Amino acid sequence: MENKYVYSFKEGKKEMKDLLGGKGANLAEMTNIGLPVPPGFTITTSACIEFYEGNKDLWENLLDQVKTYLKKLEEELGKSFSSEENPLLVSVRSGAVISMPGMMDTILNLGLNDISVEGLAKSTGNERFAYDSYRRFIQMFSDVAMEIPKVRFDHLLEKMKEEKGVELDTELDGKDLKVLVNKYKEVYLEEMKEEFPQDPMKQLELAIKAVFKSWSNPRAVIYRKLHNIPDSLGTAVNVQSMVYGNMGETSGTGVAFTRNPATGENKIFGEYLINAQGEDVVAGIRTPNHISELKDMMPEIYDEFIKYTHILEEHYKDMQDIEFTIENKKLYILQTRNGKRTTQAAIKIATDLVKEGLIGKEEAILRVNPNDLNQLLHPNFDQKKLESSQVIAKGLAASPGAASGKVYFNAQDIVEASQRGEKSILVRLETSPEDIEGMVLSEGILTARGGMTSHAAVVARGMGKCCVAGCSEIRVDEENKIIRTQDLTIKEGDYISLDGSTGIVYLGEIEKVQPSLSGSFGEFMSWVDEIRTMKVRTNADTPKDAAQALEFGAEGIGLCRTEHMFFDSERIGSVRRMIVANSLRERKSALDELLPVQRKDFYEIYKVMEGRPVTVRLLDPPLHEFIPNKEEDIKNLAESMSIEYQDLVDRIEELKEFNPMLGHRGCRLAVTYPEIYRMQVRAIIEAAIDIKEEGFEEIYPEIMIPLVGHIEELKYVKNQLLEEINLVFEERGNKVNYMIGTMLEVPRAAITSDEIATEAEFFSFGTNDLTQMGFGYSRDDASKFLDEYMNKGIFKESPFEAIDRKGIGKLMEISIELGKKTRPDIKLGICGEHGGEPSSVEFCHSIGLDYVSCSPFRVPIAKLAAAQASIK
Amino acid sequence: MENKYVYSFKEGKKEMKDLLGGKGANLAEMTNIGLPVPPGFTITTSACIEFYEGNKDLWENLLDQVKTYLKKLEEELGKSFSSEENPLLVSVRSGAVISMPGMMDTILNLGLNDISVEGLAKSTGNERFAYDSYRRFIQMFSDVAMEIPKVRFDHLLEKMKEEKGVELDTELDGKDLKVLVNKYKEVYLEEMKEEFPQDPMKQLELAIKAVFKSWSNPRAVIYRKLHNIPDSLGTAVNVQSMVYGNMGETSGTGVAFTRNPATGENKIFGEYLINAQGEDVVAGIRTPNHISELKDMMPEIYDEFIKYTHILEEHYKDMQDIEFTIENKKLYILQTRNGKRTTQAAIKIATDLVKEGLIGKEEAILRVNPNDLNQLLHPNFDQKKLESSQVIAKGLAASPGAASGKVYFNAQDIVEASQRGEKSILVRLETSPEDIEGMVLSEGILTARGGMTSHAAVVARGMGKCCVAGCSEIRVDEENKIIRTQDLTIKEGDYISLDGSTGIVYLGEIEKVQPSLSGSFGEFMSWVDEIRTMKVRTNADTPKDAAQALEFGAEGIGLCRTEHMFFDSERIGSVRRMIVANSLRERKSALDELLPVQRKDFYEIYKVMEGRPVTVRLLDPPLHEFIPNKEEDIKNLAESMSIEYQDLVDRIEELKEFNPMLGHRGCRLAVTYPEIYRMQVRAIIEAAIDIKEEGFEEIYPEIMIPLVGHIEELKYVKNQLLEEINLVFEERGNKVNYMIGTMLEVPRAAITSDEIATEAEFFSFGTNDLTQMGFGYSRDDASKFLDEYMNKGIFKESPFEAIDRKGIGKLMEISIELGKKTRPDIKLGICGEHGGEPSSVEFCHSIGLDYVSCSPFRVPIAKLAAAQASIK
């Protein structure tokens, strides 16, 4: 069979997207379900591919097919090209398989020439309209097909308006436009050394070629590179008969959503304009009417339209965004597509569609983008206020939410501002664990350095606190307490606002709107829970975080970081004494002070968790994180601890590291100072026994040893823990169940996890560190060059955001395979930042993890992603 | 069959070491080849194991067998226990499978009692000798078998000497000793509440039990833990009839090496004493005679002894260290073992043995410990001068050699000292690339921080320069230019000496001896080259290093680090301009200045290498390493570059990183600034074309891209290089062959090396970084906690010294397997520090690397290790 390059709309269907492109397939689909679509045909993507494989010219076979279909079109419509009475005019539009909005070219009103322009004038009774259309066509055709600069035509138009002393195009009359048409044709002749083509078939040929060529224009090529669309797909070309909404009071055009895209309410929502073209609705020069008014104005048309909306919704099984035109009381549907909507609306619509029997629960779950739930969970700025606010800079959208407050540059000032009842924003070059108290008390955090997984970002997300990180456009001068930007200086106490969902920093205070979890949300999440097989836990360090996470549906704690408890101002003294201790005895005495407070921490968290699993990670960060840096602070500390300033300086110097991320931290600390973990495990177990003895629901603590790289270090540390646990059991004459496991975050541990699993009862993947060490990227430094990687298309996304499946994911798979060889029932989870990122959650499901753990505010997101993964 | 627990020396052989222990097996072997060994028998290690499995007592079956063998011994010797005429006396010695010198117990003269002491006096005609032996036996038996403190007996001896007014034990006569024996027996009675056992069989039973028990004494347990010897092996017990060299002028004792252990000369070397026991030779109270004098004194004995030395050498096929005793003109051989020797001797002996037909070349190669070659390649301190020098501190033996010089604390001062003609030692907290010039000009380097793979250690080894690193016992005050230790202060200009092979730092200047490569060395190394299958290249950054390495037999350059060339004082200005450049244009102009000098570098190295392969690594370290840190230096730099001080400070601040090891370095620099690698690759290729056009042996540069973790970044960087290379080819109208490959040093690259190999023509394992990232250990910080790991027995050795086979080695194996899937002929090498460490070289051979690359001074070591690996 000869290659078929052309399909009329009647021959296609929505499943033929690959061949007909998205637009062509949808036009065909609508045609075939009986909707009034202006007839036309589609030239296939295969033709485009052949065009590029050949000498980039159209060939006879293709042109023959086009002519055949054109003939059919003329017959169907009773119109013909170059008719003096009732000319056929068409639009020529690109239509790729994957939508590339605005990337390729369109030509309208093709078919106009010196003859048919008169025919158009006659058939519409509107000479001005006809010549205006002709003028626009010449310009568009010259620009798109012939690459004649538009400005040459614009220039003539401006000149004409000047001569006439008018301001608007619409003030020019038919005669003026006729003159202009002639001038335009002269430009064409001058530029092309030939007359403007009068043969519509010639016009069409050039237009098709232009659309094909636009597939490889630079902006389309870049767009495809960015969106990972193969160059080999090609574009289709849609040739469709023109209809006009601007042919008088019985014509019009509009856009409507079948349901409310803001709330999801099942009520048509849209606007229209009488005697107007599509652009006029968008341009906003005239105020459009609400769609409901059409009911009074053109009741039959309205009813017909409503009927079509039902047909389309039932057919596409989703809320539709429909474009229509009324030409002389005849309704045409020009486009339909799934409508964009807010998250609230998405959930409402999806649950309604299930109830209406249009889709199943699984389909409903797939309809909502997990990340979009953020919109529901955090307060946001009032959109209208936002638009009139001054943007200062843009950083990384590190932790969603909206925050306004007075600028302060250190934790101490935030504490004082909080005591004065002020709302504040903590601004730092970068944060460190010392800033925790300031972070807790501030409304939001802004840092000039660090990436999506910098300290500020990680901690802020854990707290559900708004954070903009790595905002390199600003210069933070902590000493003088000012922020400098290109053109302004913000001092301590000035107001700024942060949008953690966009990364934008605004000057001044902006009003906020609280999110409301609509009624559908609960129902939707209950379906999510039904379908999901992977558990979702939370990272929580305090009873407050834990309670918040439970509200969001967390099923346990996957990561309780004991070090965050160390920063409390009541405890930091003991912690520091422990660190600078010169002898085991001194260190133990400091640890003795910490024991009761840690025990209380765990006790309270256990109580909140009511029997759910709790994974506690033993001390992880390098000790120097707990020690102050500034001379003054060190002096104060030395004084408060009654030790010599110089001794303290020496000890701090000793603790300094070239690469702290690869330094003395995690279980390495426990090899040097076993007494620290012993204190912690004692607190964990004693609290669990307390809970049991007081009759609360029993807790089985999962004790997690961080940064294990070698079976021998795990053995050493585990033996210390077991000794201490057994001591506690003896002392208390009571026991509790517990597990001992390890973070899987060191590459060496991943590839020797068969050995590690001999001692570890569970693995929890620490994908932050696994990514850092696997790639050799410091998460605090990498944003500098990772930006460049993404700009240059080397990476599609940062491996700190979504798990790098081919590399880090492979390490995870290897370690699961090896680990299960040794211990088939080993419990597997993830507690890195990736645990709350939908595509990573999907990956975790696919490799068989038992649970993911993420910050409280991401629990619903992770749950939805897990349910979607189950379905897929 | 009943268990056999006892073997006479006639029943054993050297292959039965597991059962009889090392000493027992050797005594049996000598007995069976006809040497005059005092007869005896061995109680097996199995008996010891059973002893520990049971109730730690001797059992009947065992005791029966002992009695049977004792009876045989009495018959053979015509002596008997408790004889008044000719009593049998025996020694009871431990003898483990793996020698544990001094760890377990020995009892001599067992069998003495109130009767046999008279028999001994009679048979020797020497009452004093008999009672002295009895006295010693009681003390030894009481101490070893009964745990009665030795001091109780020593005390009585001292008192007796006081009473007699004498100073030496030998001044006491037979009567005195008889009295003392009675007093000793009283002590025994007092302590044990029973009489000293008079029954020799009872004595033997207690002695055997004591030896068994000594297997688990604390020092033996610790020794085994340290040396990784299983506790389950147990020890054998050797019961041997006593012979005496102190029975008059016809008796004597001595020790001899069959060849000279210092030079390897094939000439007997040893000493003896007439009328003496073994201890007397060692104690050095009397000056022993040279073994050759025995020829005149006892010609038959001498000839007999020489005959035995030949038998033993031929039998053991190695130089022997022999102990002998002459008892009344009868020669006994008491022990033989392979003699310890210097490296020079080891090589001479091994090559001589091959020529003598005793061993093959392969065996000769296995006889020399690769690391010992260090002794031959570096000058060493005069051993005698060393012993009288004051030790200041001990650090890590980071780079072998010996250095004396005046202490200076920065590179500039070293440069000035060198201009004054002074020898100097560079002392730093830690070195950085800025110190290179000082390192080059100094005699040796001492640092207070950093491990075996710290900057100082790595660079020093590369230069073959003596270095003691991580010497934490000293406090370096760079500002005030002093070193402080516990009890002294060393100022700038004071002399110190470093021993890079031991890590010891001495006060003052110490004389050195130059090593001489003996004639055998060349012959030995030629055999090594014959047998070796893996190539050995060198890490060399300069023509001088390259020439040095060729002298040592390097077969190419495996790692030429281009950054070291950047520190030359003539170039650093351009390098810095390149780094702080604000625009591409400025950066290119700085790079244009660097191009000719880099081209000259490569040209000269190529010329030295005469056609051998040269692997050039493109710029690797983070840019901030090239920028000064101190305010003054920054000011000078800003001035010299005519830029604002504050701008330079800002740029330096921008370059700072939290974890530079995981930061913006390696190929990541080339993603951000492709022009840097383009300049380097242009220099590499232009120099190769110059070499070719000038008629020298052609060089095929192997261009190595560092720190690749992802195929996409490799592709991006490689494309840049290819573009530049093709430009050069066009410009020059000439081509050269080259390869483009990558360092394999990022864990992610290792596990995705099937992808990496699509673009890389070779992999060179960078095991320093692979170890750092695989373990998550910063090599600059890890020594702190790795020491603890080794102290606690968690690690046997630092993974930065020998490749961690189970983890990092596994990563290497995985990447080789994957890489070969894609590119079966991929070239594989290693250029990390491990490339010169023998056990790592063996591992590299076992996993099929084509070559190892190491610093010039380690080339012979790596070659020997590679040959040994081939043989194994």
Interface residues (C-beta under 8 A of the other chain):
Chain A: E657 F658 N659 P660 M661 L662 G663 H664 R668 V671 T672 L707 G709 H710 E712 E713 Y716 E745 V746 P747 R748 I751 T752 E755 D769 Q772 M773 G774 F775 G776 Y777 S778 D780 D781 A782 K784 F785 E788 Y789 K792 I794 F795 D804 K806 G807 I808 K810 L811 I814
Chain B: E657 F658 N659 P660 M661 L662 G663 H664 R668 V671 T672 L707 G709 H710 E712 E713 Y716 E745 V746 P747 R748 I751 T752 E755 D769 Q772 M773 G774 F775 G776 Y777 S778 D780 D781 A782 K784 F785 E788 Y789 K792 I794 F795 D804 K806 G807 I808 K810 L811 I814
